[in-house]
Amino acid sequence: MTLSSPRAVLWDVGNVIVRWDPRALYAKMFEEPADLDRFLSHVCTLDWHVEHDKGVAFPDNAAPLIARFPEHEAQIRAWDARFPEMLSGPIPETAAVIEALAARDVPQFALTNMPQSKWPAVQAMSPVHFGHFRDAIVSGDEGVIKPDRRIYEIVLERTGLQAADLLFIDDSAANIAAAMDIGFHTHHFTDPAHLRAAVERHGLL
């Protein structure tokens, strides 16, 4: 149980700071919604993509999938080549909280499951806000993803903080549960409208 108040914020990125949705890209490539659903549920699935988050290179991960689904080669390669089209900009409520925390000199960090090669494109979606972060732990660099305990240990090593010093904000219940087990303060991000009040409850704003 964490008893002290946090003094820094650790942010998830995808769908907490910046919107990410493969459908934003593939809706341009499939005319029929049923074909789009089938592709994302049977070909380029999130289970397949998680290997990129672990550090597997896109060409290496694509090759066996293309061998299984040669008719979808162009769409499979687009996951890499057109990745920025899956991004649709920062979430305004989060951006406002990041700015408010920065104005109070609250230390901010990022912890994201993300391919290392895509991190620059994500940062480019909101360079001012990401510029407030003192460090970012990117799973593709570390070879381990949330909710593995090791990536939270890496956060503590990199930041020099204790778990109880950090408020961790993430949209995944599994990631939140893992952080709580280690002693982080947490906020399960489910509605942007609730974010500021959650941060205020922890005394950071």
GULUM-703492 format. One line per 4 residues: number of its first residue (from 0); their letters; for each residue x, y, z of N, C-alpha, C. Coordinates in nm, 3 decimals, decimal comma, padded with zeros to 5 digits. Layout:
NUM) a) X/Y/Z/X/Y/Z/X/Y/Z; ...
***
This chain:
0) mtls) 00,085/-00,120/00,000/00,000/00,000/00,000/00,088/00,125/00,000; 00,051/00,224/-00,081/00,126/00,348/-00,085/00,061/00,448/00,009; 00,142/00,506/00,097/00,089/00,599/00,197/00,127/00,743/00,167; 00,245/00,766/00,111/00,287/00,903/00,081/00,223/00,952/-00,047
4) spra) 00,223/01,081/-00,066/00,167/01,140/-00,188/00,270/01,134/-00,300; 00,227/01,116/-00,424/00,323/01,117/-00,535/00,378/01,257/-00,560; 00,495/01,261/-00,618/00,554/01,390/-00,653/00,597/01,399/-00,798; 00,560/01,297/-00,877/00,590/01,296/-01,019/00,483/01,214/-01,089
8) vlwd) 00,473/01,232/-01,221/00,372/01,162/-01,300/00,441/01,078/-01,407; 00,393/00,956/-01,421/00,440/00,863/-01,523/00,324/00,835/-01,617; 00,340/00,876/-01,742/00,232/00,869/-01,840/00,248/00,751/-01,935; 00,140/00,677/-01,956/00,128/00,597/-02,077/00,109/00,694/-02,193
12) vgnv) 00,129/00,646/-02,316/00,124/00,736/-02,431/00,003/00,707/-02,521; -00,003/00,587/-02,579/-00,108/00,556/-02,674/-00,246/00,558/-02,611; -00,334/00,642/-02,665/-00,472/00,658/-02,618/-00,482/00,714/-02,477; -00,372/00,771/-02,430/-00,373/00,853/-02,309/-00,326/00,994/-02,344
16) ivrw) -00,216/01,003/-02,416/-00,165/01,133/-02,463/-00,201/01,154/-02,610; -00,173/01,055/-02,692/-00,196/01,061/-02,835/-00,289/00,948/-02,876; -00,387/00,978/-02,957/-00,479/00,873/-03,006/-00,407/00,783/-03,107; -00,425/00,651/-03,088/-00,369/00,552/-03,180/-00,476/00,448/-03,210
20) dpra) -00,503/00,426/-03,338/-00,604/00,328/-03,377/-00,572/00,279/-03,517; -00,537/00,152/-03,533/-00,510/00,099/-03,668/-00,624/00,120/-03,766; -00,746/00,131/-03,717/-00,859/00,153/-03,806/-00,849/00,285/-03,881; -00,783/00,382/-03,822/-00,768/00,510/-03,890/-00,693/00,494/-04,022
24) lyak) -00,599/00,401/-04,026/-00,528/00,370/-04,150/-00,609/00,276/-04,239; -00,652/00,164/-04,181/-00,707/00,058/-04,266/-00,848/00,087/-04,317; -00,916/00,185/-04,259/-01,042/00,227/-04,317/-01,021/00,288/-04,455; -00,899/00,334/-04,482/-00,867/00,389/-04,614/-00,835/00,277/-04,715
28) mfee) -00,809/00,157/-04,665/-00,761/00,050/-04,751/-00,867/-00,057/-04,777; -00,971/-00,060/-04,695/-01,079/-00,158/-04,711/-01,210/-00,083/-04,730; -01,279/-00,110/-04,838/-01,407/-00,044/-04,863/-01,517/-00,101/-04,775; -01,513/-00,232/-04,749/-01,618/-00,297/-04,671/-01,577/-00,309/-04,524
32) padl) -01,660/-00,261/-04,432/-01,628/-00,274/-04,289/-01,601/-00,418/-04,247; -01,673/-00,513/-04,304/-01,652/-00,653/-04,266/-01,513/-00,700/-04,305; -01,462/-00,652/-04,420/-01,327/-00,689/-04,462/-01,223/-00,627/-04,369; -01,249/-00,504/-04,326/-01,160/-00,438/-04,231/-01,157/-00,513/-04,099
36) drfl) -01,274/-00,549/-04,048/-01,281/-00,623/-03,922/-01,207/-00,756/-03,932; -01,226/-00,825/-04,044/-01,163/-00,956/-04,062/-01,011/-00,942/-04,067; -00,962/-00,840/-04,133/-00,818/-00,819/-04,144/-00,756/-00,794/-04,007; -00,818/-00,707/-03,928/-00,760/-00,671/-03,798/-00,781/-00,779/-03,693
40) shvc) -00,874/-00,868/-03,713/-00,897/-00,976/-03,616/-00,826/-01,106/-03,653; -00,783/-01,119/-03,780/-00,722/-01,244/-03,823/-00,585/-01,229/-03,888; -00,549/-01,110/-03,932/-00,420/-01,092/-04,002/-00,330/-01,003/-03,915; -00,343/-00,874/-03,927/-00,264/-00,783/-03,844/-00,337/-00,760/-03,711
44) tldw) -00,320/-00,855/-03,622/-00,386/-00,848/-03,493/-00,299/-00,774/-03,391; -00,358/-00,739/-03,279/-00,280/-00,674/-03,174/-00,180/-00,771/-03,113; -00,213/-00,900/-03,110/-00,117/-00,999/-03,061/00,006/-01,005/-03,153; -00,017/-00,989/-03,281/00,095/-00,982/-03,376/00,176/-00,854/-03,354
48) hveh) 00,107/-00,743/-03,336/00,176/-00,614/-03,321/00,259/-00,607/-03,194; 00,217/-00,677/-03,089/00,289/-00,667/-02,962/00,435/-00,709/-02,976; 00,465/-00,792/-03,076/00,605/-00,829/-03,099/00,688/-00,708/-03,138; 00,630/-00,613/-03,209/00,701/-00,488/-03,239/00,732/-00,412/-03,110
52) dkgv) 00,634/-00,411/-03,019/00,654/-00,342/-02,892/00,768/-00,405/-02,812; 00,791/-00,535/-02,834/00,899/-00,605/-02,764/01,035/-00,584/-02,831; 01,035/-00,518/-02,947/01,161/-00,489/-03,013/01,186/-00,568/-03,140; 01,092/-00,653/-03,182/01,109/-00,728/-03,307/01,095/-00,631/-03,424
56) afpd) 01,185/-00,637/-03,519/01,183/-00,546/-03,633/01,062/-00,574/-03,722; 01,008/-00,469/-03,781/00,890/-00,484/-03,866/00,912/-00,583/-03,980; 01,023/-00,576/-04,055/01,040/-00,673/-04,164/01,044/-00,817/-04,115; 01,107/-00,840/-04,001/01,115/-00,975/-03,947/00,978/-01,027/-03,904
60) naap) 00,896/-00,938/-03,849/00,764/-00,978/-03,804/00,666/-00,991/-03,920; 00,689/-00,914/-04,023/00,597/-00,917/-04,138/00,617/-01,040/-04,224; 00,741/-01,087/-04,237/00,771/-01,194/-04,333/00,685/-01,319/-04,314; 00,675/-01,377/-04,195/00,591/-01,496/-04,180/00,443/-01,468/-04,202
64) liar) 00,399/-01,346/-04,169/00,259/-01,312/-04,189/00,228/-01,300/-04,339; 00,319/-01,242/-04,414/00,300/-01,232/-04,558/00,300/-01,371/-04,622; 00,382/-01,460/-04,568/00,383/-01,597/-04,620/00,248/-01,665/-04,599; 00,182/-01,634/-04,488/00,051/-01,693/-04,459/-00,061/-01,625/-04,537
68) fpeh) -00,047/-01,492/-04,556/-00,153/-01,414/-04,621/-00,095/-01,331/-04,735; -00,044/-01,395/-04,839/00,020/-01,319/-04,948/-00,073/-01,219/-05,015; -00,203/-01,247/-05,012/-00,300/-01,156/-05,074/-00,309/-01,023/-05,000; -00,257/-01,019/-04,877/-00,261/-00,897/-04,797/-00,121/-00,835/-04,779
72) eaqi) -00,029/-00,867/-04,866/00,107/-00,816/-04,848/00,110/-00,664/-04,837; 00,040/-00,596/-04,926/00,044/-00,449/-04,924/-00,010/-00,394/-04,792; -00,118/-00,453/-04,744/-00,177/-00,404/-04,618/-00,087/-00,435/-04,499; -00,024/-00,552/-04,500/00,067/-00,587/-04,390/00,186/-00,492/-04,387
76) rawd) 00,244/-00,464/-04,502/00,358/-00,372/-04,506/00,318/-00,229/-04,469; 00,193/-00,195/-04,490/00,146/-00,060/-04,456/00,150/-00,035/-04,306; 00,142/-00,142/-04,226/00,148/-00,123/-04,080/00,276/-00,050/-04,041; 00,382/-00,081/-04,110/00,511/-00,015/-04,087/00,519/00,116/-04,166
80) arfp) 00,498/00,107/-04,297/00,523/00,221/-04,385/00,428/00,338/-04,359; 00,306/00,309/-04,316/00,206/00,414/-04,299/00,160/00,426/-04,153; 00,247/00,385/-04,063/00,213/00,388/-03,920/00,161/00,524/-03,873; 00,220/00,637/-03,918/00,169/00,766/-03,869/00,022/00,790/-03,900
84) emls) -00,032/00,721/-03,999/-00,174/00,739/-04,031/-00,265/00,672/-03,929; -00,208/00,593/-03,839/-00,286/00,537/-03,728/-00,300/00,638/-03,614; -00,225/00,745/-03,619/-00,224/00,845/-03,513/-00,315/00,960/-03,552; -00,390/01,011/-03,456/-00,483/01,120/-03,487/-00,473/01,234/-03,388
88) gpip) -00,354/01,258/-03,338/-00,331/01,378/-03,260/-00,347/01,362/-03,110; -00,309/01,465/-03,036/-00,314/01,460/-02,890/-00,456/01,469/-02,837; -00,475/01,415/-02,718/-00,603/01,424/-02,647/-00,604/01,555/-02,570; -00,695/01,647/-02,600/-00,686/01,782/-02,542/-00,683/01,785/-02,390
92) etaa) -00,764/01,704/-02,325/-00,769/01,706/-02,178/-00,635/01,665/-02,117; -00,570/01,567/-02,181/-00,438/01,525/-02,132/-00,335/01,634/-02,156; -00,339/01,693/-02,274/-00,245/01,800/-02,306/-00,255/01,914/-02,205; -00,377/01,947/-02,165/-00,396/02,055/-02,068/-00,338/02,019/-01,932
96) viea) -00,353/01,894/-01,890/-00,298/01,852/-01,761/-00,145/01,850/-01,767; -00,088/01,803/-01,876/00,058/01,805/-01,891/00,110/01,947/-01,878; 00,044/02,042/-01,943/00,087/02,182/-01,935/00,073/02,236/-01,793; -00,035/02,201/-01,726/-00,056/02,248/-01,589/00,050/02,192/-01,495
100) laar) 00,084/02,066/-01,511/00,189/02,005/-01,429/00,324/02,069/-01,457; 00,351/02,095/-01,584/00,478/02,159/-01,620/00,489/02,299/-01,557; 00,377/02,369/-01,552/00,378/02,503/-01,492/00,410/02,498/-01,344; 00,383/02,384/-01,281/00,413/02,367/-01,138/00,545/02,293/-01,116
104) dvpq) 00,618/02,270/-01,224/00,748/02,200/-01,218/00,737/02,059/-01,161; 00,625/01,994/-01,186/00,609/01,854/-01,145/00,684/01,767/-01,246; 00,776/01,682/-01,201/00,848/01,596/-01,296/00,751/01,502/-01,368; 00,772/01,488/-01,500/00,688/01,401/-01,581/00,774/01,308/-01,665
108) falt) 00,726/01,184/-01,676/00,797/01,080/-01,751/00,694/01,001/-01,833; 00,744/00,926/-01,931/00,657/00,841/-02,011/00,702/00,696/-02,000; 00,604/00,606/-02,003/00,629/00,463/-02,009/00,534/00,407/-02,114; 00,587/00,362/-02,227/00,501/00,322/-02,336/00,542/00,190/-02,397
112) nmpq) 00,441/00,108/-02,428/00,463/-00,009/-02,513/00,459/00,041/-02,657; 00,576/00,042/-02,722/00,583/00,102/-02,855/00,709/00,056/-02,926; 00,702/00,033/-03,058/00,825/00,005/-03,132/00,917/00,127/-03,126; 01,044/00,103/-03,102/01,138/00,215/-03,092/01,138/00,301/-03,217
116) skwp) 01,124/00,239/-03,333/01,131/00,314/-03,459/01,013/00,408/-03,478; 00,905/00,386/-03,405/00,786/00,470/-03,420/00,777/00,581/-03,317; 00,862/00,578/-03,218/00,858/00,679/-03,112/00,876/00,821/-03,168; 00,968/00,847/-03,262/00,979/00,983/-03,315/00,850/01,032/-03,382
120) avqa) 00,780/00,945/-03,454/00,656/00,986/-03,519/00,549/01,020/-03,416; 00,546/00,946/-03,308/00,449/00,974/-03,202/00,482/01,107/-03,134; 00,608/01,129/-03,104/00,648/01,256/-03,043/00,613/01,374/-03,132; 00,622/01,354/-03,262/00,594/01,462/-03,356/00,448/01,504/-03,354
124) mspv) 00,361/01,419/-03,302/00,219/01,454/-03,292/00,195/01,561/-03,187; 00,284/01,572/-03,089/00,264/01,667/-02,980/00,399/01,708/-02,920; 00,487/01,769/-03,001/00,624/01,795/-02,955/00,633/01,886/-02,833; 00,543/01,981/-02,821/00,548/02,071/-02,706/00,523/01,993/-02,577
128) hfgh) 00,423/01,907/-02,579/00,388/01,835/-02,457/00,493/01,728/-02,423; 00,539/01,655/-02,523/00,643/01,557/-02,496/00,773/01,626/-02,452; 00,790/01,750/-02,489/00,908/01,825/-02,448/00,915/01,849/-02,299; 00,804/01,834/-02,229/00,803/01,852/-02,084/00,852/01,727/-02,010
132) frda) 00,871/01,615/-02,080/00,906/01,491/-02,014/01,057/01,483/-01,992; 01,095/01,440/-01,874/01,237/01,428/-01,841/01,299/01,301/-01,897; 01,217/01,200/-01,921/01,267/01,075/-01,979/01,147/00,998/-02,031; 01,173/00,906/-02,123/01,069/00,817/-02,175/01,125/00,677/-02,184
136) ivsg) 01,057/00,583/-02,123/01,096/00,443/-02,128/01,009/00,378/-02,235; 01,072/00,336/-02,344/01,003/00,282/-02,461/01,030/00,132/-02,466; 00,925/00,052/-02,466/00,941/-00,093/-02,456/01,029/-00,150/-02,567; 01,017/-00,095/-02,687/01,097/-00,145/-02,798/01,246/-00,132/-02,775
140) degv) 01,286/-00,034/-02,695/01,427/-00,018/-02,657/01,467/-00,120/-02,551; 01,373/-00,153/-02,464/01,405/-00,233/-02,347/01,386/-00,383/-02,370; 01,309/-00,421/-02,472/01,284/-00,562/-02,498/01,189/-00,627/-02,399; 01,110/-00,546/-02,332/01,012/-00,595/-02,235/00,896/-00,498/-02,234
144) ikpd) 00,775/-00,549/-02,214/00,656/-00,466/-02,222/00,576/-00,468/-02,093; 00,497/-00,365/-02,074/00,395/-00,369/-01,969/00,298/-00,483/-02,000; 00,251/-00,557/-01,902/00,264/-00,535/-01,757/00,376/-00,614/-01,690; 00,480/-00,652/-01,762/00,591/-00,724/-01,701/00,655/-00,637/-01,591
148) rriy) 00,678/-00,696/-01,476/00,733/-00,621/-01,363/00,865/-00,553/-01,398; 00,942/-00,617/-01,484/01,076/-00,564/-01,513/01,072/-00,423/-01,571; 00,972/-00,392/-01,654/00,972/-00,259/-01,715/00,942/-00,150/-01,612; 00,866/-00,184/-01,508/00,843/-00,088/-01,400/00,970/-00,069/-01,318
152) eivl) 01,046/-00,176/-01,302/01,175/-00,164/-01,232/01,269/-00,075/-01,312; 01,265/-00,085/-01,444/01,347/00,002/-01,528/01,309/00,148/-01,507; 01,180/00,175/-01,495/01,134/00,311/-01,468/01,199/00,365/-01,342; 01,197/00,286/-01,236/01,252/00,331/-01,108/01,403/00,353/-01,118
156) ertg) 01,471/00,265/-01,192/01,615/00,282/-01,211/01,646/00,409/-01,289; 01,569/00,435/-01,393/01,595/00,550/-01,480/01,559/00,682/-01,414; 01,449/00,683/-01,339/01,404/00,808/-01,278/01,473/00,836/-01,145; 01,524/00,731/-01,079/01,581/00,748/-00,946/01,477/00,768/-00,838
160) lqaa) 01,351/00,736/-00,870/01,241/00,755/-00,776/01,196/00,621/-00,719; 01,120/00,629/-00,611/01,053/00,513/-00,555/00,914/00,500/-00,619; 00,859/00,379/-00,615/00,727/00,360/-00,674/00,624/00,455/-00,614; 00,631/00,478/-00,483/00,533/00,563/-00,416/00,549/00,710/-00,452
164) dllf) 00,657/00,744/-00,521/00,676/00,882/-00,566/00,599/00,913/-00,693; 00,550/00,808/-00,761/00,497/00,824/-00,896/00,348/00,796/-00,903; 00,277/00,882/-00,976/00,140/00,856/-01,017/00,146/00,805/-01,161; 00,104/00,681/-01,180/00,108/00,616/-01,311/-00,031/00,622/-01,373
168) idds) -00,039/00,674/-01,496/-00,166/00,691/-01,567/-00,162/00,607/-01,693; -00,257/00,513/-01,705/-00,257/00,418/-01,817/-00,401/00,377/-01,846; -00,428/00,341/-01,973/-00,563/00,301/-02,009/-00,586/00,150/-02,000; -00,482/00,074/-01,963/-00,494/-00,072/-01,952/-00,509/-00,114/-01,806
172) aani) -00,617/-00,188/-01,777/-00,638/-00,235/-01,640/-00,527/-00,327/-01,595; -00,475/-00,409/-01,687/-00,366/-00,501/-01,651/-00,240/-00,424/-01,615; -00,210/-00,319/-01,690/-00,091/-00,239/-01,660/-00,105/-00,166/-01,528; -00,224/-00,118/-01,501/-00,250/-00,050/-01,374/-00,236/-00,147/-01,257
176) aaam) -00,289/-00,267/-01,272/-00,280/-00,367/-01,164/-00,136/-00,402/-01,134; -00,055/-00,418/-01,238/00,086/-00,452/-01,218/00,159/-00,339/-01,145; 00,129/-00,216/-01,180/00,192/-00,102/-01,115/00,150/-00,092/-00,968; 00,024/-00,117/-00,942/-00,024/-00,114/-00,804/00,045/-00,219/-00,719
180) digf) 00,070/-00,334/-00,776/00,138/-00,441/-00,701/00,277/-00,399/-00,657; 00,341/-00,312/-00,734/00,476/-00,266/-00,701/00,473/-00,148/-00,604; 00,359/-00,079/-00,597/00,349/00,032/-00,503/00,331/00,168/-00,566; 00,308/00,174/-00,697/00,279/00,301/-00,762/00,141/00,351/-00,722
184) hthh) 00,124/00,482/-00,716/-00,008/00,541/-00,721/-00,056/00,526/-00,866; -00,186/00,510/-00,887/-00,233/00,486/-01,022/-00,364/00,559/-01,050; -00,385/00,584/-01,180/-00,515/00,628/-01,229/-00,542/00,552/-01,358; -00,653/00,477/-01,358/-00,694/00,404/-01,477/-00,766/00,502/-01,569
188) ftdp) -00,704/00,534/-01,679/-00,753/00,634/-01,773/-00,862/00,572/-01,860; -00,987/00,605/-01,831/-01,099/00,554/-01,911/-01,180/00,666/-01,975; -01,170/00,786/-01,920/-01,246/00,900/-01,971/-01,160/01,025/-01,953; -01,122/01,092/-02,062/-01,037/01,212/-02,048/-01,097/01,317/-01,955
192) ahlr) -01,229/01,321/-01,947/-01,293/01,422/-01,863/-01,265/01,403/-01,715; -01,224/01,282/-01,676/-01,198/01,254/-01,533/-01,051/01,273/-01,495; -00,967/01,302/-01,592/-00,823/01,303/-01,566/-00,781/01,412/-01,468; -00,818/01,534/-01,494/-00,769/01,643/-01,409/-00,809/01,623/-01,264
196) aave) -00,933/01,583/-01,240/-00,978/01,563/-01,103/-00,896/01,453/-01,035; -00,859/01,349/-01,108/-00,778/01,242/-01,050/-00,640/01,293/-01,010; -00,581/01,373/-01,096/-00,449/01,431/-01,067/-00,458/01,526/-00,947; -00,565/01,602/-00,941/-00,585/01,694/-00,828/-00,601/01,617/-00,697
200) rhgl) -00,670/01,503/-00,702/-00,689/01,425/-00,579/-00,556/01,377/-00,521; -00,458/01,361/-00,607/-00,326/01,319/-00,560/-00,238/01,437/-00,519; -00,295/01,557/-00,523/-00,224/01,675/-00,475/-00,120/01,731/-00,570; -00,126/01,691/-00,695/-00,025/01,736/-00,792/-00,067/01,863/-00,865
204) l) -00,194/01,897/-00,858/-00,246/02,022/-00,914/-00,337/02,088/-00,811
***
